[in-house]
């Protein structure tokens, strides 16, 4: 493992994107989402993804200059054709539009198709909440999760994020409806780590702890039948709203050469009444102050763990797998020079 100072890693990632002709504003935004994932302890959505982003740009299935084409089809509904832009760039353009609209309509939503991988959804939910509004973010992904009782991947990991303003920190939920993300499976494979039992099936539909075997297999739904039902419902809801692909027809977040066919949905609610953020913050603190169960640790609320991990990483640096770290220089075009470890 390489332990890399946060500022240094940010400079390297930004330099690679700029060297691959990503406009500065887009490169800064894409960099921040990758570094935020690393800081919060989710390397599956961090620098590991950079190679694929660069490869998709060169393959012509990601346009680093696109911000998306907007069409208001109702007072509070924005339809966005992402035009295959970088995921965070298209997403933040849509969020900016609906957060402004929600100030007058009370609620506004953006439904997005033809957009690339968003990264960690909690990053967007937290951005909305820190702006004083509440938000819900969800999207579909490749079919990576097997149905409850099934043996074959048929459903996306279909993550869900919720952000709510609170003092001193917003509530930020970020969860996949698969037991884990496929990015996390890839991260285990790169690090040579076994998977915990129950995470995945191999290509033959049998339980496995081999991360490389799981890549060709499927992930379990979280929470058994209930998690499966939620994941399936989000799949159908997002696909119907965005006119995007379903199930095994979804492509573009785990490969380097096929256009993305997933869908993204963002919902923003107008600012809460005066004092609500303080009241919610007080309630969340009361939850934290609850006496823990016997043998349990301190009680936390969604977002606490990510914030603690971020604070620690800012001080000590980010652990990057040797494979990812050693791969970074190759992502710069030969004419752009190279980064040194």
Order of alpha helices (4+ residues) and beta strands (2+ residues): beta-alpha-alpha-alpha-beta-beta-alpha-beta-alpha-beta-beta-beta-beta-beta-alpha-beta-beta-alpha-beta-alpha-beta-alpha-alpha-beta-alpha
